[in-house]
Amino acid sequence: LDVVKFTSAFGYWLMQKNAGTKPVIVVGRDARISGEMVSNLVCATLQGLGIDVINLGLSTTPTVEVAVPMEKANGGIILTASHNPKQWNALKLLNEKGEFISGADGEEVLRIAEAEDFNFADVDALGIVREDQSYLQKHIDAILALPLVDKDSIKAANFSIVVDAVNSSGGIFVPALLEAIGVTNITKMYCEPTGHFPHNPEP
């Protein structure tokens, strides 16, 4: 119920900010056990408001932050509870710049949620959900294009790096990034995105 209520409030707030246009929201999630279920609820709720959704599926917080401006979207929602235990999940809300919404904006979203001051679309005006699995590579390409990223120096340093991803989406994204920037000695621990944390996920 909370997932639907707060997604509705955030989506409706964005619709009010972008009156006269059909908003687009980017959604991505980590590998928590509840992640797919929560993502389905979020995407369907936004669709019901009349908002178009770009669903990145398994992703990371910074990847969703990068995808929002790349897609010229009106906002983003990251489904993750970060370092909290596996039974938790949450919505991280982003503005059109791919940045976390401000405290003042958050207060307005909370007000809308508590008042249930939102309306859903007519059946002819429902949003559409588009799947996009391309942002792992797009994010890596954007990092490699940064002038301060010196792939040759990183490769020459011959770093050895251990990645412990507690079986979440970092187990896909972090090794892929390390390989792309020239790290070859990577020890992977718990990098299967099952959502079953083998230990306390506190970093």
N, C-alpha and C positions, 0 to 999 in steps of 0.2 A: 504493500500500500504506500509506504514512504517513497519507494523508487518512482512509482507513478506520480505521486503528488508533487515531489520536488522536481522531477523531470518536466512535468506539466507547467510548474511555476516558472522554471528557467526558460522553457521554450516560449511560453506566452510573453514573458518579459522581453525576450529577443524580438518577438513579433511586434510588440509595441514600439520598440526602438527602431524597427525597420518597416514601419507602416507603409503599405502600398507595394511591398515586394514580398516574394516568397522566400523566407529565410532558408539557409542551408547550414546544417550542423554536422561537424565531423565527430564520429564516435569511435573510440578504441578501448581495448580492455587488456588487463593482465590475465594470467592463466589460473586465477583462483577457481576453485571448484564451482562456485556460484556464478562465475563470469559470463558464461554463455546465456544462462537464464536471465541474469540482470540485463545483459546487452539486448536480448530479445524484448524485454519489457520496455527498455529505454527507447529502442528504435521504433517499436510499435506505438508508444505514447507520442513520440514526436511526429510520426506519420499521421496519427489521429488528430493532431493539432493543425495539420496542413503544412508541416515542415519537411523539406527534403533532407535525407540523411546520406552521408558518405560513411559507410561502415568499414573501418580498417581491420576489424577482427582483432587477433592477437597483436598487441602493439606495446609501446612504452609511453610514459608521460611526455618525454621530450619529442617523440615522433609525432604524437597528436598535436603538440604545440607547433611543430614545424608545418604539419599538414594544413592547419587552419588557414594561415595566410597564403600558402601555395595554392589552395583551392579557392581562395577569395571567399571563404565561408564567413558566416556571421558569428560563429562561435564553435565551441567544441566541448565534448564531455569525455573525460577519461574515467574509466571504471576500474578503480583500484582502491585498496585500503593500505597501500604502501607497506610499512613494516609491521602492521597489526596482524594478529593471529588469523588463521585461515577461515574462521567463521565470519569474519568481517568483510564488508564490501562497501563501496562509497562512490559518490559522484564528485569528480573534480571539474569545476566549471570554468570555461575559458571564454574570453571576449574575442572580437574579430581579429586581434593581433596575435592570438595564440597565447595570451597571458592570462593568469588567474584574474577573475573579476575582482573589483575593488570591494572594500568593506561596505561602502555605501550601496553599491549595486547588490551585494549579498544581502543586505538588510531588506532591500526592496523585493528580492526573490523570496526571502523568508516571509515577508508580509503577504505576498501573493499566495504562497503555499498555505499559510495558516488560514487565510480567508477563503481558500479554494476559488480565487478570483480569476478563473481561466475558462475558456470555452473551446470546445472541440469543433473540428471542421465538418462541413457537410460531406456526404459520401463522394460527391463529384470533385471535392477540393482536397482530398487526402494527399499527403506527401508520398514521395517515392523513396525507397531505400536502395542505394547502389553499393555493392561490395567493391572494395579496392584493396588488393593485396600488394600494391606496388611500393608502399611507403618505406619498407625496410631499405630497399635499394635507393630510393629517392633521398632518404635521410642520409645514408652513407655517402652518396654522391655529393650532397650539399656540404658535408663535413670535409670531404677530400678537396672540394673547391675552395675552401678557406685558405687565404694566403699564409697563415701562420702554421698550417698543418704541413709538415715536411716529412713526407712518406719515406724518402730515401734515408734521412737521418734516423727515423724510428727503426727502419729495417736494419741499419748498420749497428744500432745499439744492442740488437739481439736480446731484447727483453724476454724474460720468462714471467708469465702472468697466470695466476690462478683465478678462475671465475667460479664463484659459488652463487648460483642463481635461485636457490631454494625451489627448484622446479617451477619457476614462473617464466614470463616472457623474456626476461633478460638473458635466459639461457639460449635463446635464438639470436637476439639482437646484439649482445655484447661480443660473443665470439666472432660473429660476422663482421662487426666493425673493426675488431682487433686484426683480423686477417686482412681486411681491406687496407689498413694503414701500415701493413708490413710486419706484424707480429706473427711469428711462426711457432713459438714455444708456448702453447696454451694448454693448461691443465683444466679440464672441465669437471666441475663437481655439481651434481644435481641440476643438470641443464635440460632435463626433459620437462616440457611445460604441462605437467599433470595437475598442478595446484596442490599437491600433497607435500606440504613443507616438512622436510626431514629434521628440522630444528627450528628454534625461535628465529623468525625472519628478520629480527633487528639487525641492521647491517653492521 
